Amino acid sequence: MALAQNPRVLLLDEPLAGLSSEERETITALLGTINKDITILMIEHDMEIALAFADRITLLHDGAVILAGTRREVVDDPRTREIYLGH
């Protein structure tokens, strides 16, 4: 319904939370078809999905911005591994 209004920005708050694996795949595929002219701001705790989907990522921890950057910058930063990836 949100896309029917031809938005410039689409806000998504954990769109995959509580979904089965099959449903998650369906929604992820759908998100991938959205016109690149639409900015998507997505809150997502699943780092695998966030890293696969986003062009730019901002990491928050305890209410503070820890890091903002490209996928590569976020993946390469040791704080990402420590806080979110458990390494």
PDB file of N, CA, C and O in Angstrom:
ATOM      1  N   MET A   1       0.824  -1.184   0.000  1.00  0.00           N
ATOM      2  CA  MET A   1       0.000   0.000   0.000  1.00  0.00           C
ATOM      3  C   MET A   1       0.876   1.259   0.000  1.00  0.00           C
ATOM      4  O   MET A   1       0.544   2.261  -0.633  1.00  0.00           O
ATOM      5  N   ALA A   2       1.987   1.187   0.714  1.00  0.00           N
ATOM      6  CA  ALA A   2       2.857   2.366   0.802  1.00  0.00           C
ATOM      7  C   ALA A   2       3.426   2.724  -0.566  1.00  0.00           C
ATOM      8  O   ALA A   2       3.573   3.906  -0.878  1.00  0.00           O
ATOM      9  N   LEU A   3       3.741   1.746  -1.371  1.00  0.00           N
ATOM     10  CA  LEU A   3       4.329   2.007  -2.685  1.00  0.00           C
ATOM     11  C   LEU A   3       3.303   2.558  -3.674  1.00  0.00           C
ATOM     12  O   LEU A   3       3.680   3.207  -4.650  1.00  0.00           O
ATOM     13  N   ALA A   4       2.032   2.314  -3.443  1.00  0.00           N
ATOM     14  CA  ALA A   4       0.981   2.792  -4.338  1.00  0.00           C
ATOM     15  C   ALA A   4       0.915   4.316  -4.370  1.00  0.00           C
ATOM     16  O   ALA A   4       0.390   4.892  -5.323  1.00  0.00           O
ATOM     17  N   GLN A   5       1.435   4.967  -3.350  1.00  0.00           N
ATOM     18  CA  GLN A   5       1.420   6.433  -3.270  1.00  0.00           C
ATOM     19  C   GLN A   5       2.637   7.074  -3.936  1.00  0.00           C
ATOM     20  O   GLN A   5       2.809   8.292  -3.879  1.00  0.00           O
ATOM     21  N   ASN A   6       3.485   6.249  -4.570  1.00  0.00           N
ATOM     22  CA  ASN A   6       4.703   6.744  -5.230  1.00  0.00           C
ATOM     23  C   ASN A   6       5.551   7.609  -4.296  1.00  0.00           C
ATOM     24  O   ASN A   6       5.814   8.775  -4.591  1.00  0.00           O
ATOM     25  N   PRO A   7       5.973   7.036  -3.176  1.00  0.00           N
ATOM     26  CA  PRO A   7       6.741   7.837  -2.201  1.00  0.00           C
ATOM     27  C   PRO A   7       8.152   8.119  -2.698  1.00  0.00           C
ATOM     28  O   PRO A   7       8.679   7.414  -3.559  1.00  0.00           O
ATOM     29  N   ARG A   8       8.748   9.161  -2.140  1.00  0.00           N
ATOM     30  CA  ARG A   8      10.175   9.419  -2.384  1.00  0.00           C
ATOM     31  C   ARG A   8      11.008   8.713  -1.328  1.00  0.00           C
ATOM     32  O   ARG A   8      12.158   8.347  -1.569  1.00  0.00           O
ATOM     33  N   VAL A   9      10.408   8.525  -0.144  1.00  0.00           N
ATOM     34  CA  VAL A   9      11.078   7.847   0.969  1.00  0.00           C
ATOM     35  C   VAL A   9      10.130   6.790   1.520  1.00  0.00           C
ATOM     36  O   VAL A   9       8.937   7.037   1.697  1.00  0.00           O
ATOM     37  N   LEU A  10      10.679   5.617   1.788  1.00  0.00           N
ATOM     38  CA  LEU A  10       9.913   4.520   2.376  1.00  0.00           C
ATOM     39  C   LEU A  10      10.574   4.151   3.699  1.00  0.00           C
ATOM     40  O   LEU A  10      11.746   3.777   3.727  1.00  0.00           O
ATOM     41  N   LEU A  11       9.829   4.255   4.789  1.00  0.00           N
ATOM     42  CA  LEU A  11      10.351   3.929   6.114  1.00  0.00           C
ATOM     43  C   LEU A  11       9.883   2.536   6.509  1.00  0.00           C
ATOM     44  O   LEU A  11       8.684   2.256   6.514  1.00  0.00           O
ATOM     45  N   LEU A  12      10.822   1.671   6.838  1.00  0.00           N
ATOM     46  CA  LEU A  12      10.497   0.288   7.209  1.00  0.00           C
ATOM     47  C   LEU A  12      11.112  -0.027   8.569  1.00  0.00           C
ATOM     48  O   LEU A  12      12.323   0.094   8.754  1.00  0.00           O
ATOM     49  N   ASP A  13      10.284  -0.425   9.502  1.00  0.00           N
ATOM     50  CA  ASP A  13      10.752  -0.774  10.840  1.00  0.00           C
ATOM     51  C   ASP A  13      10.699  -2.286  11.008  1.00  0.00           C
ATOM     52  O   ASP A  13       9.632  -2.856  11.241  1.00  0.00           O
ATOM     53  N   GLU A  14      11.841  -2.924  10.889  1.00  0.00           N
ATOM     54  CA  GLU A  14      11.982  -4.374  10.993  1.00  0.00           C
ATOM     55  C   GLU A  14      10.945  -5.120  10.147  1.00  0.00           C
ATOM     56  O   GLU A  14      10.126  -5.864  10.688  1.00  0.00           O
ATOM     57  N   PRO A  15      10.975  -4.930   8.850  1.00  0.00           N
ATOM     58  CA  PRO A  15       9.967  -5.546   7.988  1.00  0.00           C
ATOM     59  C   PRO A  15      10.018  -7.078   7.959  1.00  0.00           C
ATOM     60  O   PRO A  15       9.061  -7.715   7.519  1.00  0.00           O
ATOM     61  N   LEU A  16      11.096  -7.664   8.413  1.00  0.00           N
ATOM     62  CA  LEU A  16      11.229  -9.128   8.371  1.00  0.00           C
ATOM     63  C   LEU A  16      11.007  -9.796   9.725  1.00  0.00           C
ATOM     64  O   LEU A  16      11.035 -11.022   9.827  1.00  0.00           O
ATOM     65  N   ALA A  17      10.789  -8.996  10.757  1.00  0.00           N
ATOM     66  CA  ALA A  17      10.628  -9.546  12.108  1.00  0.00           C
ATOM     67  C   ALA A  17       9.407 -10.464  12.172  1.00  0.00           C
ATOM     68  O   ALA A  17       8.324 -10.113  11.705  1.00  0.00           O
ATOM     69  N   GLY A  18       9.602 -11.632  12.753  1.00  0.00           N
ATOM     70  CA  GLY A  18       8.509 -12.560  12.986  1.00  0.00           C
ATOM     71  C   GLY A  18       8.071 -13.354  11.769  1.00  0.00           C
ATOM     72  O   GLY A  18       7.090 -14.094  11.838  1.00  0.00           O
ATOM     73  N   LEU A  19       8.780 -13.216  10.658  1.00  0.00           N
ATOM     74  CA  LEU A  19       8.396 -13.931   9.446  1.00  0.00           C
ATOM     75  C   LEU A  19       9.137 -15.262   9.337  1.00  0.00           C
ATOM     76  O   LEU A  19      10.234 -15.422   9.874  1.00  0.00           O
ATOM     77  N   SER A  20       8.524 -16.207   8.639  1.00  0.00           N
ATOM     78  CA  SER A  20       9.179 -17.488   8.369  1.00  0.00           C
ATOM     79  C   SER A  20      10.302 -17.266   7.359  1.00  0.00           C
ATOM     80  O   SER A  20      10.391 -16.197   6.755  1.00  0.00           O
ATOM     81  N   SER A  21      11.144 -18.257   7.176  1.00  0.00           N
ATOM     82  CA  SER A  21      12.241 -18.156   6.196  1.00  0.00           C
ATOM     83  C   SER A  21      11.705 -17.883   4.800  1.00  0.00           C
ATOM     84  O   SER A  21      12.253 -17.060   4.068  1.00  0.00           O
ATOM     85  N   GLU A  22      10.644 -18.569   4.437  1.00  0.00           N
ATOM     86  CA  GLU A  22      10.046 -18.383   3.114  1.00  0.00           C
ATOM     87  C   GLU A  22       9.486 -16.961   2.958  1.00  0.00           C
ATOM     88  O   GLU A  22       9.673 -16.326   1.921  1.00  0.00           O
ATOM     89  N   GLU A  23       8.814 -16.482   3.974  1.00  0.00           N
ATOM     90  CA  GLU A  23       8.266 -15.125   3.937  1.00  0.00           C
ATOM     91  C   GLU A  23       9.384 -14.085   3.873  1.00  0.00           C
ATOM     92  O   GLU A  23       9.266 -13.080   3.172  1.00  0.00           O
ATOM     93  N   ARG A  24      10.467 -14.334   4.610  1.00  0.00           N
ATOM     94  CA  ARG A  24      11.602 -13.409   4.601  1.00  0.00           C
ATOM     95  C   ARG A  24      12.208 -13.324   3.197  1.00  0.00           C
ATOM     96  O   ARG A  24      12.554 -12.239   2.730  1.00  0.00           O
ATOM     97  N   GLU A  25      12.333 -14.463   2.535  1.00  0.00           N
ATOM     98  CA  GLU A  25      12.860 -14.483   1.167  1.00  0.00           C
ATOM     99  C   GLU A  25      11.947 -13.711   0.221  1.00  0.00           C
ATOM    100  O   GLU A  25      12.421 -12.969  -0.639  1.00  0.00           O
ATOM    101  N   THR A  26      10.640 -13.888   0.381  1.00  0.00           N
ATOM    102  CA  THR A  26       9.672 -13.195  -0.469  1.00  0.00           C
ATOM    103  C   THR A  26       9.764 -11.681  -0.278  1.00  0.00           C
ATOM    104  O   THR A  26       9.805 -10.931  -1.253  1.00  0.00           O
ATOM    105  N   ILE A  27       9.795 -11.237   0.975  1.00  0.00           N
ATOM    106  CA  ILE A  27       9.852  -9.798   1.255  1.00  0.00           C
ATOM    107  C   ILE A  27      11.193  -9.216   0.812  1.00  0.00           C
ATOM    108  O   ILE A  27      11.234  -8.114   0.265  1.00  0.00           O
ATOM    109  N   THR A  28      12.275  -9.933   1.037  1.00  0.00           N
ATOM    110  CA  THR A  28      13.594  -9.465   0.605  1.00  0.00           C
ATOM    111  C   THR A  28      13.626  -9.308  -0.914  1.00  0.00           C
ATOM    112  O   THR A  28      14.157  -8.320  -1.422  1.00  0.00           O
ATOM    113  N   ALA A  29      13.066 -10.266  -1.635  1.00  0.00           N
ATOM    114  CA  ALA A  29      13.005 -10.169  -3.094  1.00  0.00           C
ATOM    115  C   ALA A  29      12.156  -8.982  -3.518  1.00  0.00           C
ATOM    116  O   ALA A  29      12.518  -8.262  -4.449  1.00  0.00           O
ATOM    117  N   LEU A  30      11.041  -8.772  -2.851  1.00  0.00           N
ATOM    118  CA  LEU A  30      10.167  -7.627  -3.152  1.00  0.00           C
ATOM    119  C   LEU A  30      10.907  -6.307  -2.927  1.00  0.00           C
ATOM    120  O   LEU A  30      10.827  -5.398  -3.754  1.00  0.00           O
ATOM    121  N   LEU A  31      11.619  -6.205  -1.818  1.00  0.00           N
ATOM    122  CA  LEU A  31      12.374  -4.976  -1.528  1.00  0.00           C
ATOM    123  C   LEU A  31      13.413  -4.706  -2.615  1.00  0.00           C
ATOM    124  O   LEU A  31      13.687  -3.556  -2.958  1.00  0.00           O
ATOM    125  N   GLY A  32      13.980  -5.774  -3.145  1.00  0.00           N
ATOM    126  CA  GLY A  32      14.979  -5.628  -4.199  1.00  0.00           C
ATOM    127  C   GLY A  32      14.416  -5.104  -5.511  1.00  0.00           C
ATOM    128  O   GLY A  32      15.170  -4.644  -6.368  1.00  0.00           O
ATOM    129  N   THR A  33      13.095  -5.169  -5.679  1.00  0.00           N
ATOM    130  CA  THR A  33      12.477  -4.702  -6.917  1.00  0.00           C
ATOM    131  C   THR A  33      12.034  -3.238  -6.853  1.00  0.00           C
ATOM    132  O   THR A  33      11.600  -2.673  -7.856  1.00  0.00           O
ATOM    133  N   ILE A  34      12.146  -2.633  -5.680  1.00  0.00           N
ATOM    134  CA  ILE A  34      11.698  -1.244  -5.527  1.00  0.00           C
ATOM    135  C   ILE A  34      12.610  -0.315  -6.318  1.00  0.00           C
ATOM    136  O   ILE A  34      13.834  -0.443  -6.277  1.00  0.00           O
ATOM    137  N   ASN A  35      12.008   0.603  -7.023  1.00  0.00           N
ATOM    138  CA  ASN A  35      12.717   1.570  -7.845  1.00  0.00           C
ATOM    139  C   ASN A  35      13.814   2.259  -7.032  1.00  0.00           C
ATOM    140  O   ASN A  35      13.580   2.705  -5.909  1.00  0.00           O
ATOM    141  N   LYS A  36      14.991   2.336  -7.602  1.00  0.00           N
ATOM    142  CA  LYS A  36      16.141   2.933  -6.904  1.00  0.00           C
ATOM    143  C   LYS A  36      15.990   4.440  -6.683  1.00  0.00           C
ATOM    144  O   LYS A  36      16.786   5.037  -5.958  1.00  0.00           O
ATOM    145  N   ASP A  37      14.986   5.058  -7.295  1.00  0.00           N
ATOM    146  CA  ASP A  37      14.709   6.474  -7.054  1.00  0.00           C
ATOM    147  C   ASP A  37      14.044   6.685  -5.695  1.00  0.00           C
ATOM    148  O   ASP A  37      13.965   7.812  -5.206  1.00  0.00           O
ATOM    149  N   ILE A  38      13.567   5.601  -5.087  1.00  0.00           N
ATOM    150  CA  ILE A  38      12.928   5.678  -3.773  1.00  0.00           C
ATOM    151  C   ILE A  38      13.985   5.390  -2.712  1.00  0.00           C
ATOM    152  O   ILE A  38      14.636   4.345  -2.742  1.00  0.00           O
ATOM    153  N   THR A  39      14.147   6.306  -1.790  1.00  0.00           N
ATOM    154  CA  THR A  39      15.061   6.105  -0.669  1.00  0.00           C
ATOM    155  C   THR A  39      14.364   5.228   0.355  1.00  0.00           C
ATOM    156  O   THR A  39      13.231   5.503   0.750  1.00  0.00           O
ATOM    157  N   ILE A  40      15.040   4.176   0.782  1.00  0.00           N
ATOM    158  CA  ILE A  40      14.484   3.294   1.800  1.00  0.00           C
ATOM    159  C   ILE A  40      15.309   3.450   3.072  1.00  0.00           C
ATOM    160  O   ILE A  40      16.527   3.268   3.067  1.00  0.00           O
ATOM    161  N   LEU A  41      14.631   3.787   4.146  1.00  0.00           N
ATOM    162  CA  LEU A  41      15.246   3.843   5.468  1.00  0.00           C
ATOM    163  C   LEU A  41      14.677   2.669   6.244  1.00  0.00           C
ATOM    164  O   LEU A  41      13.494   2.648   6.585  1.00  0.00           O
ATOM    165  N   MET A  42      15.539   1.686   6.521  1.00  0.00           N
ATOM    166  CA  MET A  42      15.076   0.457   7.149  1.00  0.00           C
ATOM    167  C   MET A  42      15.798   0.228   8.470  1.00  0.00           C
ATOM    168  O   MET A  42      17.026   0.277   8.538  1.00  0.00           O
ATOM    169  N   ILE A  43      15.025  -0.021   9.510  1.00  0.00           N
ATOM    170  CA  ILE A  43      15.564  -0.461  10.782  1.00  0.00           C
ATOM    171  C   ILE A  43      15.568  -1.983  10.720  1.00  0.00           C
ATOM    172  O   ILE A  43      14.523  -2.595  10.499  1.00  0.00           O
ATOM    173  N   GLU A  44      16.725  -2.596  10.914  1.00  0.00           N
ATOM    174  CA  GLU A  44      16.799  -4.062  10.833  1.00  0.00           C
ATOM    175  C   GLU A  44      17.880  -4.573  11.773  1.00  0.00           C
ATOM    176  O   GLU A  44      19.021  -4.112  11.731  1.00  0.00           O
ATOM    177  N   HIS A  45      17.519  -5.514  12.609  1.00  0.00           N
ATOM    178  CA  HIS A  45      18.478  -6.097  13.545  1.00  0.00           C
ATOM    179  C   HIS A  45      19.218  -7.289  12.957  1.00  0.00           C
ATOM    180  O   HIS A  45      20.243  -7.704  13.497  1.00  0.00           O
ATOM    181  N   ASP A  46      18.724  -7.836  11.875  1.00  0.00           N
ATOM    182  CA  ASP A  46      19.383  -8.961  11.214  1.00  0.00           C
ATOM    183  C   ASP A  46      20.504  -8.397  10.344  1.00  0.00           C
ATOM    184  O   ASP A  46      20.257  -7.889   9.250  1.00  0.00           O
ATOM    185  N   MET A  47      21.732  -8.490  10.837  1.00  0.00           N
ATOM    186  CA  MET A  47      22.869  -7.890  10.145  1.00  0.00           C
ATOM    187  C   MET A  47      23.095  -8.504   8.768  1.00  0.00           C
ATOM    188  O   MET A  47      23.539  -7.813   7.850  1.00  0.00           O
ATOM    189  N   GLU A  48      22.799  -9.772   8.614  1.00  0.00           N
ATOM    190  CA  GLU A  48      22.978 -10.413   7.312  1.00  0.00           C
ATOM    191  C   GLU A  48      22.090  -9.735   6.263  1.00  0.00           C
ATOM    192  O   GLU A  48      22.538  -9.435   5.156  1.00  0.00           O
ATOM    193  N   ILE A  49      20.842  -9.500   6.624  1.00  0.00           N
ATOM    194  CA  ILE A  49      19.912  -8.826   5.715  1.00  0.00           C
ATOM    195  C   ILE A  49      20.350  -7.377   5.492  1.00  0.00           C
ATOM    196  O   ILE A  49      20.396  -6.908   4.355  1.00  0.00           O
ATOM    197  N   ALA A  50      20.667  -6.680   6.565  1.00  0.00           N
ATOM    198  CA  ALA A  50      21.063  -5.272   6.450  1.00  0.00           C
ATOM    199  C   ALA A  50      22.280  -5.120   5.544  1.00  0.00           C
ATOM    200  O   ALA A  50      22.311  -4.240   4.685  1.00  0.00           O
ATOM    201  N   LEU A  51      23.273  -5.972   5.735  1.00  0.00           N
ATOM    202  CA  LEU A  51      24.491  -5.874   4.927  1.00  0.00           C
ATOM    203  C   LEU A  51      24.243  -6.243   3.475  1.00  0.00           C
ATOM    204  O   LEU A  51      24.870  -5.683   2.576  1.00  0.00           O
ATOM    205  N   ALA A  52      23.334  -7.181   3.239  1.00  0.00           N
ATOM    206  CA  ALA A  52      23.032  -7.590   1.869  1.00  0.00           C
ATOM    207  C   ALA A  52      22.201  -6.541   1.134  1.00  0.00           C
ATOM    208  O   ALA A  52      22.312  -6.404  -0.084  1.00  0.00           O
ATOM    209  N   PHE A  53      21.380  -5.809   1.859  1.00  0.00           N
ATOM    210  CA  PHE A  53      20.411  -4.909   1.240  1.00  0.00           C
ATOM    211  C   PHE A  53      20.907  -3.471   1.086  1.00  0.00           C
ATOM    212  O   PHE A  53      20.672  -2.838   0.056  1.00  0.00           O
ATOM    213  N   ALA A  54      21.573  -2.970   2.081  1.00  0.00           N
ATOM    214  CA  ALA A  54      21.839  -1.529   2.160  1.00  0.00           C
ATOM    215  C   ALA A  54      23.059  -1.084   1.369  1.00  0.00           C
ATOM    216  O   ALA A  54      24.033  -1.820   1.215  1.00  0.00           O
ATOM    217  N   ASP A  55      22.972   0.148   0.874  1.00  0.00           N
ATOM    218  CA  ASP A  55      24.134   0.799   0.262  1.00  0.00           C
ATOM    219  C   ASP A  55      24.949   1.511   1.334  1.00  0.00           C
ATOM    220  O   ASP A  55      26.179   1.533   1.292  1.00  0.00           O
ATOM    221  N   ARG A  56      24.234   2.096   2.301  1.00  0.00           N
ATOM    222  CA  ARG A  56      24.871   2.788   3.430  1.00  0.00           C
ATOM    223  C   ARG A  56      24.218   2.284   4.701  1.00  0.00           C
ATOM    224  O   ARG A  56      23.016   2.020   4.737  1.00  0.00           O
ATOM    225  N   ILE A  57      25.027   2.154   5.744  1.00  0.00           N
ATOM    226  CA  ILE A  57      24.551   1.592   7.004  1.00  0.00           C
ATOM    227  C   ILE A  57      24.997   2.494   8.152  1.00  0.00           C
ATOM    228  O   ILE A  57      26.125   2.987   8.170  1.00  0.00           O
ATOM    229  N   THR A  58      24.105   2.697   9.095  1.00  0.00           N
ATOM    230  CA  THR A  58      24.440   3.396  10.325  1.00  0.00           C
ATOM    231  C   THR A  58      24.206   2.427  11.468  1.00  0.00           C
ATOM    232  O   THR A  58      23.096   1.921  11.634  1.00  0.00           O
ATOM    233  N   LEU A  59      25.234   2.163  12.257  1.00  0.00           N
ATOM    234  CA  LEU A  59      25.124   1.271  13.407  1.00  0.00           C
ATOM    235  C   LEU A  59      24.874   2.079  14.663  1.00  0.00           C
ATOM    236  O   LEU A  59      25.551   3.071  14.935  1.00  0.00           O
ATOM    237  N   LEU A  60      23.893   1.637  15.417  1.00  0.00           N
ATOM    238  CA  LEU A  60      23.583   2.243  16.703  1.00  0.00           C
ATOM    239  C   LEU A  60      23.850   1.223  17.800  1.00  0.00           C
ATOM    240  O   LEU A  60      23.628   0.027  17.613  1.00  0.00           O
ATOM    241  N   HIS A  61      24.321   1.698  18.932  1.00  0.00           N
ATOM    242  CA  HIS A  61      24.514   0.831  20.094  1.00  0.00           C
ATOM    243  C   HIS A  61      24.233   1.664  21.335  1.00  0.00           C
ATOM    244  O   HIS A  61      24.844   2.712  21.545  1.00  0.00           O
ATOM    245  N   ASP A  62      23.309   1.190  22.148  1.00  0.00           N
ATOM    246  CA  ASP A  62      22.903   1.920  23.351  1.00  0.00           C
ATOM    247  C   ASP A  62      22.497   3.360  23.034  1.00  0.00           C
ATOM    248  O   ASP A  62      22.819   4.282  23.783  1.00  0.00           O
ATOM    249  N   GLY A  63      21.790   3.544  21.923  1.00  0.00           N
ATOM    250  CA  GLY A  63      21.263   4.851  21.565  1.00  0.00           C
ATOM    251  C   GLY A  63      22.250   5.809  20.923  1.00  0.00           C
ATOM    252  O   GLY A  63      21.907   6.963  20.667  1.00  0.00           O
ATOM    253  N   ALA A  64      23.458   5.362  20.661  1.00  0.00           N
ATOM    254  CA  ALA A  64      24.472   6.243  20.069  1.00  0.00           C
ATOM    255  C   ALA A  64      24.930   5.690  18.715  1.00  0.00           C
ATOM    256  O   ALA A  64      24.989   4.477  18.511  1.00  0.00           O
ATOM    257  N   VAL A  65      25.246   6.594  17.809  1.00  0.00           N
ATOM    258  CA  VAL A  65      25.786   6.184  16.516  1.00  0.00           C
ATOM    259  C   VAL A  65      27.222   5.712  16.737  1.00  0.00           C
ATOM    260  O   VAL A  65      28.063   6.458  17.238  1.00  0.00           O
ATOM    261  N   ILE A  66      27.482   4.491  16.365  1.00  0.00           N
ATOM    262  CA  ILE A  66      28.818   3.904  16.490  1.00  0.00           C
ATOM    263  C   ILE A  66      29.607   4.113  15.202  1.00  0.00           C
ATOM    264  O   ILE A  66      30.807   4.385  15.226  1.00  0.00           O
ATOM    265  N   LEU A  67      28.898   3.978  14.068  1.00  0.00           N
ATOM    266  CA  LEU A  67      29.572   3.988  12.781  1.00  0.00           C
ATOM    267  C   LEU A  67      28.551   4.236  11.686  1.00  0.00           C
ATOM    268  O   LEU A  67      27.421   3.755  11.776  1.00  0.00           O
ATOM    269  N   ALA A  68      28.922   4.963  10.674  1.00  0.00           N
ATOM    270  CA  ALA A  68      28.090   5.138   9.483  1.00  0.00           C
ATOM    271  C   ALA A  68      29.003   5.048   8.275  1.00  0.00           C
ATOM    272  O   ALA A  68      30.079   5.644   8.254  1.00  0.00           O
ATOM    273  N   GLY A  69      28.572   4.303   7.273  1.00  0.00           N
ATOM    274  CA  GLY A  69      29.395   4.189   6.083  1.00  0.00           C
ATOM    275  C   GLY A  69      28.837   3.198   5.086  1.00  0.00           C
ATOM    276  O   GLY A  69      27.690   2.762   5.185  1.00  0.00           O
ATOM    277  N   THR A  70      29.667   2.856   4.131  1.00  0.00           N
ATOM    278  CA  THR A  70      29.297   1.869   3.118  1.00  0.00           C
ATOM    279  C   THR A  70      29.322   0.474   3.749  1.00  0.00           C
ATOM    280  O   THR A  70      29.803   0.287   4.866  1.00  0.00           O
ATOM    281  N   ARG A  71      28.793  -0.493   3.004  1.00  0.00           N
ATOM    282  CA  ARG A  71      28.847  -1.888   3.487  1.00  0.00           C
ATOM    283  C   ARG A  71      30.276  -2.273   3.869  1.00  0.00           C
ATOM    284  O   ARG A  71      30.520  -2.788   4.960  1.00  0.00           O
ATOM    285  N   ARG A  72      31.194  -2.022   2.976  1.00  0.00           N
ATOM    286  CA  ARG A  72      32.589  -2.417   3.185  1.00  0.00           C
ATOM    287  C   ARG A  72      33.157  -1.752   4.428  1.00  0.00           C
ATOM    288  O   ARG A  72      33.820  -2.410   5.229  1.00  0.00           O
ATOM    289  N   GLU A  73      32.908  -0.461   4.603  1.00  0.00           N
ATOM    290  CA  GLU A  73      33.420   0.258   5.773  1.00  0.00           C
ATOM    291  C   GLU A  73      32.851  -0.324   7.061  1.00  0.00           C
ATOM    292  O   GLU A  73      33.561  -0.456   8.057  1.00  0.00           O
ATOM    293  N   VAL A  74      31.574  -0.667   7.037  1.00  0.00           N
ATOM    294  CA  VAL A  74      30.928  -1.220   8.224  1.00  0.00           C
ATOM    295  C   VAL A  74      31.449  -2.623   8.527  1.00  0.00           C
ATOM    296  O   VAL A  74      31.745  -2.944   9.678  1.00  0.00           O
ATOM    297  N   VAL A  75      31.560  -3.449   7.502  1.00  0.00           N
ATOM    298  CA  VAL A  75      32.046  -4.816   7.696  1.00  0.00           C
ATOM    299  C   VAL A  75      33.495  -4.817   8.174  1.00  0.00           C
ATOM    300  O   VAL A  75      33.871  -5.638   9.010  1.00  0.00           O
ATOM    301  N   ASP A  76      34.300  -3.914   7.655  1.00  0.00           N
ATOM    302  CA  ASP A  76      35.723  -3.879   7.995  1.00  0.00           C
ATOM    303  C   ASP A  76      36.017  -3.271   9.364  1.00  0.00           C
ATOM    304  O   ASP A  76      37.116  -3.441   9.893  1.00  0.00           O
ATOM    305  N   ASP A  77      35.065  -2.577   9.931  1.00  0.00           N
ATOM    306  CA  ASP A  77      35.304  -1.918  11.219  1.00  0.00           C
ATOM    307  C   ASP A  77      35.215  -2.938  12.357  1.00  0.00           C
ATOM    308  O   ASP A  77      34.226  -3.665  12.448  1.00  0.00           O
ATOM    309  N   PRO A  78      36.226  -3.005  13.224  1.00  0.00           N
ATOM    310  CA  PRO A  78      36.218  -3.995  14.305  1.00  0.00           C
ATOM    311  C   PRO A  78      35.051  -3.827  15.278  1.00  0.00           C
ATOM    312  O   PRO A  78      34.650  -4.797  15.922  1.00  0.00           O
ATOM    313  N   ARG A  79      34.506  -2.633  15.396  1.00  0.00           N
ATOM    314  CA  ARG A  79      33.367  -2.424  16.298  1.00  0.00           C
ATOM    315  C   ARG A  79      32.138  -3.180  15.811  1.00  0.00           C
ATOM    316  O   ARG A  79      31.333  -3.643  16.620  1.00  0.00           O
ATOM    317  N   THR A  80      31.988  -3.308  14.508  1.00  0.00           N
ATOM    318  CA  THR A  80      30.856  -4.062  13.952  1.00  0.00           C
ATOM    319  C   THR A  80      30.955  -5.516  14.374  1.00  0.00           C
ATOM    320  O   THR A  80      29.981  -6.105  14.841  1.00  0.00           O
ATOM    321  N   ARG A  81      32.123  -6.083  14.209  1.00  0.00           N
ATOM    322  CA  ARG A  81      32.296  -7.495  14.581  1.00  0.00           C
ATOM    323  C   ARG A  81      32.088  -7.679  16.072  1.00  0.00           C
ATOM    324  O   ARG A  81      31.435  -8.633  16.495  1.00  0.00           O
ATOM    325  N   GLU A  82      32.625  -6.791  16.857  1.00  0.00           N
ATOM    326  CA  GLU A  82      32.538  -6.915  18.316  1.00  0.00           C
ATOM    327  C   GLU A  82      31.093  -6.798  18.805  1.00  0.00           C
ATOM    328  O   GLU A  82      30.635  -7.620  19.598  1.00  0.00           O
ATOM    329  N   ILE A  83      30.382  -5.782  18.333  1.00  0.00           N
ATOM    330  CA  ILE A  83      29.048  -5.501  18.856  1.00  0.00           C
ATOM    331  C   ILE A  83      27.960  -6.331  18.188  1.00  0.00           C
ATOM    332  O   ILE A  83      27.070  -6.837  18.871  1.00  0.00           O
ATOM    333  N   TYR A  84      28.015  -6.479  16.871  1.00  0.00           N
ATOM    334  CA  TYR A  84      26.900  -7.078  16.143  1.00  0.00           C
ATOM    335  C   TYR A  84      27.160  -8.466  15.587  1.00  0.00           C
ATOM    336  O   TYR A  84      26.232  -9.264  15.456  1.00  0.00           O
ATOM    337  N   LEU A  85      28.387  -8.760  15.265  1.00  0.00           N
ATOM    338  CA  LEU A  85      28.657 -10.048  14.644  1.00  0.00           C
ATOM    339  C   LEU A  85      29.242 -11.057  15.619  1.00  0.00           C
ATOM    340  O   LEU A  85      29.409 -12.227  15.275  1.00  0.00           O
ATOM    341  N   GLY A  86      29.551 -10.622  16.819  1.00  0.00           N
ATOM    342  CA  GLY A  86      30.010 -11.530  17.857  1.00  0.00           C
ATOM    343  C   GLY A  86      31.383 -12.136  17.636  1.00  0.00           C
ATOM    344  O   GLY A  86      31.648 -13.251  18.086  1.00  0.00           O
ATOM    345  N   HIS A  87      32.253 -11.420  16.953  1.00  0.00           N
ATOM    346  CA  HIS A  87      33.625 -11.947  16.707  1.00  0.00           C
ATOM    347  C   HIS A  87      34.632 -11.130  17.467  1.00  0.00           C
ATOM    348  O   HIS A  87      35.830 -11.405  17.397  1.00  0.00           O
TER     349      HIS A  87
END
